[in-house]
């Protein structure tokens, strides 16, 4: 199978490793080497192992980002609700007080971290001042629903700030891991281009090893129409149930289900989940959903020319 995106990197390289192994067996005492280097079958195998590790580390980095993003959203919602309560309390209880004019507008949930930090600081400041210099007739401390105190708010906003920082750092890790993976992939691909050129120089034109050279890109042909995917979490089986419409393409070879932890779905970080026979339109999987969280999935129509098309992305949430 030729390269068709990140999910095919390792499987395509494995085809070349198998082919190179057969070439070396046929050549006997003079195994094939590429220059500069020499770049050998052992080098390719080692590079493949490094790429596999990089892909795993990228997936782990993305999982961390998703975890921090979910943590951010949960904490952000909770803090915003307390800011709403504080504003309502001040406006309703301290009408005519100077504190009313200090209540900030309720922040947009999707505002950037910098604006969130300012909003949290402003609410903490007004709460602190009310406790220190309360309006006439009010006995501090100011408490919100559930005996929620300024100390609680301070702790919650500090935790949210830490989550913002963690998310930023892990986002940077994903970018770094992605750059490292792609750099190694392109270096390997360039060597495989050279390999495809070198083999015909060592064997007759009609030799099986020349005729069976793995491809780097799909054969010429059309791109299939995508299918429509749907998915849902199955609490009974603890798996994601995926189903899709049938492809009517006469050149259909199989379907391939892939996943990406990025939000929104990112084809540059997708990982293959399973190949599904042409007559099957369902798959249940827990891959990427082994802990509470969410995962994006797509199903690809793959033709016998290796041309392909991906479906719509669906997100399945595990409670």
C-alpha positions in Angstrom: 0.0 0.0 0.0 1.5 3.4 -1.0 1.8 6.4 1.4 -1.6 7.9 1.8 -1.1 10.0 4.9 0.3 9.5 8.4 -1.8 6.4 9.1 0.1 4.5 6.3 3.6 5.5 7.2 4.6 2.4 9.0 2.7 -0.1 6.9 4.2 1.3 3.7 7.7 1.2 5.1 7.1 -2.4 6.2 6.5 -3.3 2.6 9.8 -1.8 1.6 11.6 -3.6 4.4 10.1 -6.9 3.2 11.1 -6.2 -0.4 14.6 -5.1 0.6 15.0 -8.3 2.5 14.2 -10.3 -0.6 16.5 -8.2 -2.7 19.4 -8.8 -0.3 18.7 -12.5 -0.3 18.9 -12.5 -4.1 22.1 -10.5 -4.2 23.8 -12.7 -1.7 27.2 -11.4 -0.6 26.6 -7.9 -2.0 23.5 -6.6 -0.3 22.0 -3.4 -1.6 23.3 -0.2 -0.1 22.4 3.4 -0.9 24.7 6.4 -0.8 25.5 8.6 0.9 25.7 6.5 4.0 25.9 3.7 3.3 22.1 3.5 3.9 21.2 -0.1 4.4 18.2 -2.3 5.2 19.4 -2.2 8.8 19.3 1.7 8.6 15.8 1.7 7.2 14.7 -0.7 10.0 16.2 1.5 12.6 14.6 4.6 11.1 11.3 2.8 11.0 11.6 2.1 14.8 12.4 5.7 15.5 9.4 6.9 13.4 7.2 4.4 15.2 8.3 5.8 18.6 7.7 9.4 17.3 4.2 8.5 16.1 3.5 7.1 19.6 4.9 10.1 21.3 2.8 12.4 19.1 -0.4 10.5 19.9 0.5 10.7 23.6 1.1 14.4 23.3 -2.2 14.9 21.6 -3.9 12.9 24.3 -2.4 15.2 26.9 -3.7 18.2 25.0 -7.2 16.8 24.9 -7.1 16.1 28.6 -5.9 19.6 29.5 -8.5 21.0 27.1 -11.3 19.1 28.8 -10.0 20.1 32.2 -9.8 23.7 31.0 -13.4 23.7 29.8 -14.7 22.2 33.0 -12.8 24.6 35.2 -13.7 27.5 33.0 -17.4 26.8 33.1 -17.3 26.5 36.9 -15.3 29.7 37.4 -17.5 31.6 35.0 -20.6 30.5 36.9 -19.1 31.9 40.1 -18.3 35.2 38.3 -21.9 35.4 37.2 -23.1 34.7 40.7 -20.8 37.4 42.1 -22.0 40.0 39.6 -25.6 39.2 40.3 -25.0 39.3 44.1 -23.3 42.7 43.9 -25.9 44.3 41.6 -28.8 42.9 43.6 -27.5 43.4 47.1 -25.4 46.5 46.8 -27.6 48.7 44.5 -26.3 52.3 44.6 -22.9 51.2 45.9 -19.7 52.0 44.0 -19.1 48.3 43.8 -21.9 47.9 41.2 -19.9 49.9 38.7 -16.9 47.8 39.2 -18.6 44.5 38.2 -17.0 43.5 34.8 -19.1 42.2 31.9 -19.3 38.4 32.0 -16.5 37.0 30.0 -17.0 35.1 26.7 -16.2 31.4 27.4 -14.0 31.3 24.3 -12.0 34.4 25.2 -8.2 33.9 25.2 -6.4 33.1 28.4 -5.1 36.6 28.8 -8.6 38.0 28.9 -9.6 35.3 31.3 -6.7 36.1 33.7 -7.8 39.8 33.7 -11.5 38.9 34.4 -10.5 36.5 37.2 -8.3 39.1 38.8 -11.0 41.8 38.5 -13.6 39.6 40.2 -11.1 38.5 42.9 -10.2 42.2 43.6 -13.8 43.4 44.0 -14.6 40.4 46.2 -11.5 41.2 48.3 -12.5 44.8 48.7 -16.1 44.0 49.7 -14.8 41.7 52.4 -12.4 44.4 53.6 -14.7 47.4 53.3 -18.3 46.2 53.1 -21.2 48.5 52.2 -23.2 49.8 55.2 -25.4 47.1 56.6 -23.6 44.1 55.1 -21.6 41.8 57.4 -18.7 40.0 55.5 -17.5 37.7 54.3 -19.4 37.5 51.1 -20.5 34.0 50.4 -21.9 32.5 47.2 -24.1 29.4 46.8 -22.9 26.5 48.8 -20.9 28.7 51.2 -18.5 29.3 48.4 -15.8 31.7 49.7 -13.2 34.1 48.3 -10.6 31.5 49.2 -12.5 28.9 47.1 -12.6 31.3 44.2 -8.9 32.1 44.6 -8.0 28.4 44.5 -10.3 27.7 41.5 -8.9 30.6 39.5 -5.3 29.5 40.3 -6.1 26.0 39.1 -7.6 27.3 35.9 -4.6 29.5 35.3 -2.4 26.4 35.8 -4.5 24.5 33.3 -4.2 27.3 30.7 -0.4 27.0 31.2 -0.4 23.2 30.8 -2.5 23.4 27.7 -0.2 25.9 26.1 2.9 23.8 26.9 1.4 20.6 25.6 0.2 22.4 22.5 3.8 23.3 21.9 4.8 19.7 22.5 2.4 18.5 19.8 3.9 21.0 17.3 7.4 19.8 18.1 6.5 16.1 17.9 4.7 16.7 14.6 7.7 18.5 13.1 10.0 15.7 14.3 7.8 13.0 12.9 7.4 14.7 9.5 11.2 15.4 9.2 12.0 11.7 9.7 9.2 10.6 7.4 10.4 12.8 4.5 14.0 11.6 5.1 12.9 8.0 4.9 10.7 8.7 1.9 13.6 10.2 0.0 15.6 7.1 0.7 12.8 4.9 -0.6 12.6 7.0 -3.8 16.3 6.2 -4.3 15.7 2.5 -3.5 13.0 2.3 -6.2 15.6 3.7 -8.7 18.4 1.4 -7.5 16.7 -1.9 -7.6 16.1 -1.9 -11.4 19.9 -1.3 -11.8 20.7 -4.6 -10.1 18.2 -6.9 -11.8 16.8 -7.6 -15.3 13.8 -5.4 -16.2 11.4 -8.3 -16.0 12.7 -9.7 -12.8 10.0 -10.3 -10.2 11.8 -8.1 -7.7 11.6 -5.2 -10.2 8.0 -5.9 -11.0 7.0 -6.1 -7.3 8.7 -2.9 -6.2 6.4 -1.2 -3.6 4.8 2.0 -4.7 5.2 5.4 -3.0 2.0 6.9 -4.4 -1.3 5.4 -5.6 -1.8 4.3 -9.2 -3.4 6.7 -11.6 -7.2 6.7 -11.2 -10.2 8.5 -9.9 -10.9 9.5 -6.3 -14.0 7.8 -4.9 -17.0 9.5 -3.4 -16.9 9.6 0.4 -19.4 7.7 2.5 -21.3 9.2 5.4 -20.3 8.2 8.9 -22.2 8.2 12.2 -21.1 7.1 15.6 -22.2 6.9 19.3 -20.9 5.6 22.6 -22.3 2.2 23.7 -22.4 2.2 27.4 -23.3 -1.5 27.4 -20.2 -2.6 25.6 -17.9 0.3 26.5 -17.1 0.9 22.9 -17.7 3.4 20.1 -20.3 2.0 17.6 -19.5 3.3 14.1 -21.6 2.8 11.0 -21.5 4.2 7.5 -23.2 4.3 4.2 -22.1 1.9 1.5 -19.7 2.9 -1.3 -21.0 2.2 -4.8 -17.6 2.5 -6.4 -16.9 -0.5 -8.6 -13.2 -0.3 -7.7 -13.8 -0.5 -3.9 -11.2 -2.6 -2.2 -11.9 -2.0 1.5 -12.8 0.6 4.1 -10.3 1.9 6.6 -11.3 3.5 9.9 -9.0 6.1 11.3 -9.0 8.3 14.4 -7.6 11.6 15.5 -7.6 13.0 19.0 -7.3 16.6 17.7 -10.3 18.9 18.0 -11.3 19.5 15.2 -10.3 16.3 13.4 -6.8 16.7 11.9 -5.9 14.3 9.0 -2.2 15.1 9.7 -2.4 13.3 13.1 -4.8 10.5 12.3 -4.0 6.9 13.1 -5.3 3.7 11.5 -7.8 1.8 13.6 -8.8 -1.1 11.4 -9.3 -2.3 7.8 -12.9 -3.4 7.1 -14.0 -5.6 4.3 -16.0 -4.1 1.5 -19.2 -5.8 2.5 -19.1 -4.6 6.1 -20.5 -1.2 7.2 -20.0 -1.2 11.0 -17.2 -1.3 13.5 -17.2 -1.2 17.3 -13.9 0.0 18.8 -12.6 1.4 22.1 -9.3 2.6 20.5 -8.6 6.0 21.7 -11.4 5.8 24.3 -9.8 3.7 27.0 -10.5 6.5 29.5 -13.2 9.1 29.8 -12.8 11.6 27.0 -13.6 12.0 23.3 -12.2 10.8 20.0 -12.7 11.7 16.4 -13.2 9.1 13.7 -13.4 8.9 9.9 -13.9 6.0 7.6 -12.0 6.0 4.3 -13.1 4.4 1.0 -10.0 2.7 -0.4 -9.9 1.6 -4.0 -7.8 -1.2 -5.5 -5.7 1.6 -7.0 -5.1 2.8 -3.4 -6.8 6.1 -4.2 -9.1 7.0 -1.3 -11.6 9.5 0.2 -12.4 10.2 3.8 -15.9 10.6 5.3 -17.2 13.3 7.6 -15.6 13.2 11.0 -17.6 12.1 14.0 -16.7 12.7 17.7 -17.6 10.0 20.2 -17.6 10.9 23.8 -16.9 8.3 26.6 -18.5 9.5 29.9 
